Amino acid sequence: MMNIVVAETAGFCFGVERAVDIAMKIADGEKNGRVFTYGELIHNPQVNATLAEKDVTVCTDVSLLQKGDTVIIRSHGVPPQIVEQMENTGVNIVDATCPYVKKIHNIVAKASQQGQAVIIIGSHDHPEVLGIRGWAGDRCFVCGNIKELEECLKDNHYFEENGVIMVSQTTTNINFWQECRNYLKKVCTNGKIFDTICSTTHRRQTEATALASKCDAMIVIGGRNSSNTTKLYELCKERCADTYFAETTCELREISEILKQKKKQGMTVGITAGASTPAFIIREAIKNMSDNNTNLGAELDFATALEDNLKTLTSGNRVKGVIAAIAPNELRVDLGTKYAGFVPLSEVSADPTVKIDEAFKVGDEIELFVVRVNDDEGTIMLSRKKIDLINGWDNIMAASESHEVLTGTVRQVVKGGIVILYNGFDVFVPATLVSSNKSADLEAYVGKTVSFKIIEAGINRSRRRVLGSIRAVEREERKAAREKFWSEIEVGKKYTGPVKSLTQYGAFVDLGGVDGMIHITEMSWGRLKNPAEIFNVGDEVEVYVKAYDPEKKRISLGYKDPNADPWELIKQYNVGDVVAVKIVKLMEYGAFAEVIPNIDGLIHISQIADRRINKPSDVLTEGETVNAKIIELDTEKKRISLSIRATLEPQAEEAVEEATEEAAE
């Protein structure tokens, strides 16, 4: 009895399958003019023959192309010069370059622009390497073995002065690549290494190596002109002497005869396939081999062995997979089956604004919905969007019952309200339930993440429509904030908040769900006629609590700095001091004069002159500066009395004395 073990990663890689999918869609669609692939699309005669039957021809000479032709660039990619020639000819270019290869093009192009040398580890004449060379500039070197790398780096001062990077052909032998990495690190201090072996190739080689180590025989299926299949064969041959290369059904039959002769009890046969070998070709080849070789019988039923290694998936299944690659138009997912799983861009997310390269990472495990299984091509079309919708609706139903607060992004303003996107579902919020502020600008909500609640009465299960309320969440938040505020408030505590409104006598400040008032007398140590002189609605201000009444819900706030009290500065003066003061206001009973900024003293009408006057304006004018004596200073009552007359009386007495002396003479 023989044991058959099929490698999980056998067959199409992401880039090859993507190129085949693109070519087949074009081949099966309506063609406007001739259709070509630039070089053989993949290293597989069956696929290339199928395309030829569909009038998709291989072209290797751009000069033979005509305006209006359609040319598919294979997954290996091409040099920029080829693309430029095609564009100048006027052909329609369909770029099926593998995203992994495209990444290498970008890496080497950037290095070349920066003046760095580029070393490519790979086969000199391989189409992928030729394409990379075209993007790498003039100072580019291809090394197919370690001796060539040693010779390349020998006595080359340019590398040390300008720097060098090293990349690899995506299908390079892992062991050879590691040897090259180690050598570059040893001889070049400023060399940069980019691990550009395809992750699928890496996994396929690693798995094939492990499989070959424990099998009595290995069969590698694929094209002999395929680089990655040849490397698979070499790796398997190193660990399993009985390793066979099969490209056709006839070769598989010959191998089966050899295995029949070597057959022994408990013999284990491993099977793997190159990246250019579609799953349906693997199954067909193995099935033909077993059907046409009755000598193998049940002991070597390869078709059954292969099917035993395939997980059966059907449309409607929910599965989990690991992201293997990310392209601008799709995700490639490893489902742990022989099928190649892919998620087209239209099925990536229920959120139309999502950016595929930001929302997902290679290696992420995600849940998916099986949309369609294609047994002939060995592919499975998957959807992440449908999972989002299923989970989103379940969450909405649960939230409506538990009154849970949900968060979503406001997508747009519509007639009568706004629309919130939540897990792929549109939740309509009527304008009256958007905000407690009836004049709120709905457009200001667009693009913002908001919290909301589901209105249970607004659910239409049959049509899957729901209503939400942002105001309900805001109301609860304000209530909680108010309760917390009143439990923590104390005299002297400082708060910062916006000015909500202004009146003639004060300003109201939002302290966080609770309003407090700054009386006009608490705004400044100076004279104010209106709060608008120093405040505007919306200003952020820092205030402190002067007094509060929790029962009446009133809070008196202070704004002016107690440490800047000018009455503290006035203490430097004493009764009897003569100071220069500025007349600021004239009244019937006297004049107010500024002693220091924000401190005024009263000059009574009887203290203005040394004679009787009818009114202060007979002697004084606003804005003039005069000398006055402090005759009263009461800092407790904040009162100062001044006298100009007191500064004049001594001068009058001197004049009387002088007049008396003159009369005596």
ZIWOCOR-V85651 format. One record per residue. N is the residue number from 1. PHI is phi in whole degrees, 0 to 359 (none if undefined). Layout:
# ZIWOCOR-V85651
n=N phi=PHI
n=N phi=PHI
This chain:
# ZIWOCOR-V85651
n=1 phi=none
n=2 phi=261
n=3 phi=259
n=4 phi=252
n=5 phi=238
n=6 phi=258
n=7 phi=297
n=8 phi=295
n=9 phi=262
n=10 phi=295
n=11 phi=102
n=12 phi=317
n=13 phi=268
n=14 phi=302
n=15 phi=295
n=16 phi=293
n=17 phi=296
n=18 phi=299
n=19 phi=296
n=20 phi=296
n=21 phi=302
n=22 phi=298
n=23 phi=295
n=24 phi=294
n=25 phi=295
n=26 phi=292
n=27 phi=296
n=28 phi=274
n=29 phi=269
n=30 phi=283
n=31 phi=254
n=32 phi=256
n=33 phi=98
n=34 phi=284
n=35 phi=236
n=36 phi=230
n=37 phi=250
n=38 phi=278
n=39 phi=80
n=40 phi=298
n=41 phi=303
n=42 phi=219
n=43 phi=276
n=44 phi=211
n=45 phi=296
n=46 phi=295
n=47 phi=295
n=48 phi=296
n=49 phi=293
n=50 phi=298
n=51 phi=295
n=52 phi=297
n=53 phi=297
n=54 phi=266
n=55 phi=66
n=56 phi=254
n=57 phi=261
n=58 phi=275
n=59 phi=234
n=60 phi=238
n=61 phi=230
n=62 phi=298
n=63 phi=295
n=64 phi=274
n=65 phi=280
n=66 phi=234
n=67 phi=301
n=68 phi=98
n=69 phi=294
n=70 phi=252
n=71 phi=237
n=72 phi=263
n=73 phi=279
n=74 phi=292
n=75 phi=297
n=76 phi=293
n=77 phi=82
n=78 phi=220
n=79 phi=293
n=80 phi=298
n=81 phi=295
n=82 phi=294
n=83 phi=300
n=84 phi=297
n=85 phi=298
n=86 phi=296
n=87 phi=297
n=88 phi=294
n=89 phi=285
n=90 phi=92
n=91 phi=276
n=92 phi=272
n=93 phi=264
n=94 phi=246
n=95 phi=273
n=96 phi=254
n=97 phi=301
n=98 phi=300
n=99 phi=304
n=100 phi=295
n=101 phi=292
n=102 phi=302
n=103 phi=298
n=104 phi=294
n=105 phi=304
n=106 phi=295
n=107 phi=297
n=108 phi=288
n=109 phi=296
n=110 phi=295
n=111 phi=297
n=112 phi=296
n=113 phi=297
n=114 phi=272
n=115 phi=83
n=116 phi=275
n=117 phi=279
n=118 phi=235
n=119 phi=247
n=120 phi=250
n=121 phi=268
n=122 phi=171
n=123 phi=278
n=124 phi=305
n=125 phi=260
n=126 phi=289
n=127 phi=305
n=128 phi=295
n=129 phi=292
n=130 phi=298
n=131 phi=296
n=132 phi=297
n=133 phi=303
n=134 phi=297
n=135 phi=269
n=136 phi=266
n=137 phi=83
n=138 phi=285
n=139 phi=268
n=140 phi=230
n=141 phi=229
n=142 phi=252
n=143 phi=238
n=144 phi=264
n=145 phi=207
n=146 phi=292
n=147 phi=294
n=148 phi=294
n=149 phi=293
n=150 phi=298
n=151 phi=293
n=152 phi=296
n=153 phi=273
n=154 phi=287
n=155 phi=52
n=156 phi=253
n=157 phi=290
n=158 phi=301
n=159 phi=299
n=160 phi=289
n=161 phi=281
n=162 phi=249
n=163 phi=94
n=164 phi=213
n=165 phi=241
n=166 phi=230
n=167 phi=237
n=168 phi=232
n=169 phi=303
n=170 phi=298
n=171 phi=250
n=172 phi=297
n=173 phi=300
n=174 phi=300
n=175 phi=295
n=176 phi=295
n=177 phi=298
n=178 phi=296
n=179 phi=296
n=180 phi=293
n=181 phi=303
n=182 phi=298
n=183 phi=291
n=184 phi=298
n=185 phi=299
n=186 phi=285
n=187 phi=254
n=188 phi=228
n=189 phi=288
n=190 phi=251
n=191 phi=282
n=192 phi=248
n=193 phi=245
n=194 phi=246
n=195 phi=282
n=196 phi=251
n=197 phi=295
n=198 phi=303
n=199 phi=300
n=200 phi=292
n=201 phi=299
n=202 phi=301
n=203 phi=296
n=204 phi=297
n=205 phi=293
n=206 phi=298
n=207 phi=293
n=208 phi=296
n=209 phi=297
n=210 phi=295
n=211 phi=293
n=212 phi=297
n=213 phi=292
n=214 phi=245
n=215 phi=255
n=216 phi=278
n=217 phi=209
n=218 phi=231
n=219 phi=240
n=220 phi=251
n=221 phi=256
n=222 phi=160
n=223 phi=283
n=224 phi=290
n=225 phi=267
n=226 phi=269
n=227 phi=298
n=228 phi=290
n=229 phi=291
n=230 phi=299
n=231 phi=291
n=232 phi=299
n=233 phi=298
n=234 phi=297
n=235 phi=296
n=236 phi=292
n=237 phi=297
n=238 phi=296
n=239 phi=249
n=240 phi=220
n=241 phi=298
n=242 phi=272
n=243 phi=249
n=244 phi=236
n=245 phi=256
n=246 phi=232
n=247 phi=250
n=248 phi=238
n=249 phi=296
n=250 phi=300
n=251 phi=294
n=252 phi=296
n=253 phi=295
n=254 phi=298
n=255 phi=296
n=256 phi=297
n=257 phi=295
n=258 phi=297
n=259 phi=294
n=260 phi=297
n=261 phi=289
n=262 phi=270
n=263 phi=308
n=264 phi=218
n=265 phi=299
n=266 phi=77
n=267 phi=294
n=268 phi=249
n=269 phi=243
n=270 phi=259
n=271 phi=230
n=272 phi=221
n=273 phi=213
n=274 phi=287
n=275 phi=292
n=276 phi=263
n=277 phi=251
n=278 phi=295
n=279 phi=301
n=280 phi=291
n=281 phi=287
n=282 phi=299
n=283 phi=296
n=284 phi=296
n=285 phi=297
n=286 phi=291
n=287 phi=296
n=288 phi=298
n=289 phi=298
n=290 phi=287
n=291 phi=292
n=292 phi=265
n=293 phi=228
n=294 phi=291
n=295 phi=295
n=296 phi=286
n=297 phi=56
n=298 phi=288
n=299 phi=290
n=300 phi=228
n=301 phi=275
n=302 phi=297
n=303 phi=299
n=304 phi=294
n=305 phi=298
n=306 phi=293
n=307 phi=297
n=308 phi=296
n=309 phi=267
n=310 phi=257
n=311 phi=278
n=312 phi=277
n=313 phi=234
n=314 phi=231
n=315 phi=302
n=316 phi=99
n=317 phi=291
n=318 phi=255
n=319 phi=228
n=320 phi=243
n=321 phi=215
n=322 phi=249
n=323 phi=294
n=324 phi=264
n=325 phi=201
n=326 phi=234
n=327 phi=242
n=328 phi=301
n=329 phi=247
n=330 phi=188
n=331 phi=251
n=332 phi=255
n=333 phi=235
n=334 phi=271
n=335 phi=262
n=336 phi=77
n=337 phi=234
n=338 phi=281
n=339 phi=278
n=340 phi=269
n=341 phi=268
n=342 phi=219
n=343 phi=241
n=344 phi=296
n=345 phi=305
n=346 phi=294
n=347 phi=248
n=348 phi=288
n=349 phi=207
n=350 phi=283
n=351 phi=270
n=352 phi=294
n=353 phi=267
n=354 phi=294
n=355 phi=256
n=356 phi=302
n=357 phi=282
n=358 phi=264
n=359 phi=278
n=360 phi=229
n=361 phi=226
n=362 phi=299
n=363 phi=102
n=364 phi=292
n=365 phi=265
n=366 phi=227
n=367 phi=269
n=368 phi=222
n=369 phi=249
n=370 phi=282
n=371 phi=271
n=372 phi=206
n=373 phi=250
n=374 phi=251
n=375 phi=293
n=376 phi=294
n=377 phi=264
n=378 phi=70
n=379 phi=236
n=380 phi=230
n=381 phi=273
n=382 phi=239
n=383 phi=221
n=384 phi=271
n=385 phi=299
n=386 phi=295
n=387 phi=295
n=388 phi=301
n=389 phi=293
n=390 phi=297
n=391 phi=295
n=392 phi=297
n=393 phi=294
n=394 phi=300
n=395 phi=294
n=396 phi=296
n=397 phi=298
n=398 phi=294
n=399 phi=292
n=400 phi=293
n=401 phi=278
n=402 phi=268
n=403 phi=60
n=404 phi=292
n=405 phi=273
n=406 phi=251
n=407 phi=233
n=408 phi=205
n=409 phi=255
n=410 phi=288
n=411 phi=272
n=412 phi=194
n=413 phi=262
n=414 phi=235
n=415 phi=298
n=416 phi=91
n=417 phi=167
n=418 phi=230
n=419 phi=241
n=420 phi=255
n=421 phi=269
n=422 phi=229
n=423 phi=48
n=424 phi=89
n=425 phi=256
n=426 phi=271
n=427 phi=253
n=428 phi=272
n=429 phi=243
n=430 phi=301
n=431 phi=303
n=432 phi=290
n=433 phi=250
n=434 phi=280
n=435 phi=207
n=436 phi=288
n=437 phi=276
n=438 phi=297
n=439 phi=262
n=440 phi=299
n=441 phi=278
n=442 phi=295
n=443 phi=298
n=444 phi=292
n=445 phi=277
n=446 phi=300
n=447 phi=88
n=448 phi=270
n=449 phi=272
n=450 phi=232
n=451 phi=262
n=452 phi=207
n=453 phi=239
n=454 phi=277
n=455 phi=271
n=456 phi=303
n=457 phi=291
n=458 phi=262
n=459 phi=269
n=460 phi=246
n=461 phi=294
n=462 phi=294
n=463 phi=258
n=464 phi=53
n=465 phi=241
n=466 phi=221
n=467 phi=248
n=468 phi=229
n=469 phi=220
n=470 phi=277
n=471 phi=300
n=472 phi=298
n=473 phi=290
n=474 phi=299
n=475 phi=297
n=476 phi=295
n=477 phi=295
n=478 phi=294
n=479 phi=298
n=480 phi=296
n=481 phi=294
n=482 phi=295
n=483 phi=299
n=484 phi=294
n=485 phi=299
n=486 phi=292
n=487 phi=279
n=488 phi=243
n=489 phi=293
n=490 phi=202
n=491 phi=298
n=492 phi=92
n=493 phi=290
n=494 phi=263
n=495 phi=222
n=496 phi=234
n=497 phi=196
n=498 phi=276
n=499 phi=285
n=500 phi=273
n=501 phi=203
n=502 phi=235
n=503 phi=232
n=504 phi=294
n=505 phi=251
n=506 phi=178
n=507 phi=228
n=508 phi=259
n=509 phi=241
n=510 phi=278
n=511 phi=264
n=512 phi=112
n=513 phi=92
n=514 phi=229
n=515 phi=261
n=516 phi=233
n=517 phi=241
n=518 phi=260
n=519 phi=289
n=520 phi=303
n=521 phi=287
n=522 phi=260
n=523 phi=271
n=524 phi=206
n=525 phi=282
n=526 phi=269
n=527 phi=271
n=528 phi=236
n=529 phi=264
n=530 phi=208
n=531 phi=303
n=532 phi=296
n=533 phi=292
n=534 phi=234
n=535 phi=239
n=536 phi=233
n=537 phi=299
n=538 phi=101
n=539 phi=299
n=540 phi=275
n=541 phi=232
n=542 phi=258
n=543 phi=229
n=544 phi=224
n=545 phi=278
n=546 phi=266
n=547 phi=196
n=548 phi=208
n=549 phi=229
n=550 phi=296
n=551 phi=286
n=552 phi=273
n=553 phi=56
n=554 phi=244
n=555 phi=224
n=556 phi=262
n=557 phi=247
n=558 phi=249
n=559 phi=237
n=560 phi=289
n=561 phi=285
n=562 phi=299
n=563 phi=286
n=564 phi=261
n=565 phi=298
n=566 phi=296
n=567 phi=292
n=568 phi=285
n=569 phi=286
n=570 phi=291
n=571 phi=294
n=572 phi=286
n=573 phi=261
n=574 phi=228
n=575 phi=298
n=576 phi=103
n=577 phi=290
n=578 phi=261
n=579 phi=231
n=580 phi=275
n=581 phi=236
n=582 phi=250
n=583 phi=288
n=584 phi=250
n=585 phi=202
n=586 phi=253
n=587 phi=238
n=588 phi=293
n=589 phi=264
n=590 phi=162
n=591 phi=224
n=592 phi=262
n=593 phi=231
n=594 phi=279
n=595 phi=276
n=596 phi=225
n=597 phi=309
n=598 phi=76
n=599 phi=235
n=600 phi=249
n=601 phi=242
n=602 phi=262
n=603 phi=255
n=604 phi=297
n=605 phi=303
n=606 phi=286
n=607 phi=252
n=608 phi=275
n=609 phi=222
n=610 phi=270
n=611 phi=218
n=612 phi=281
n=613 phi=235
n=614 phi=280
n=615 phi=206
n=616 phi=304
n=617 phi=292
n=618 phi=294
n=619 phi=241
n=620 phi=247
n=621 phi=228
n=622 phi=295
n=623 phi=101
n=624 phi=280
n=625 phi=252
n=626 phi=225
n=627 phi=270
n=628 phi=216
n=629 phi=260
n=630 phi=283
n=631 phi=254
n=632 phi=207
n=633 phi=220
n=634 phi=237
n=635 phi=289
n=636 phi=293
n=637 phi=272
n=638 phi=56
n=639 phi=221
n=640 phi=229
n=641 phi=248
n=642 phi=237
n=643 phi=216
n=644 phi=278
n=645 phi=303
n=646 phi=296
n=647 phi=276
n=648 phi=265
n=649 phi=302
n=650 phi=301
n=651 phi=296
n=652 phi=293
n=653 phi=298
n=654 phi=297
n=655 phi=295
n=656 phi=296
n=657 phi=298
n=658 phi=298
n=659 phi=295
n=660 phi=294
n=661 phi=296
n=662 phi=296
n=663 phi=294
n=664 phi=294
n=665 phi=292
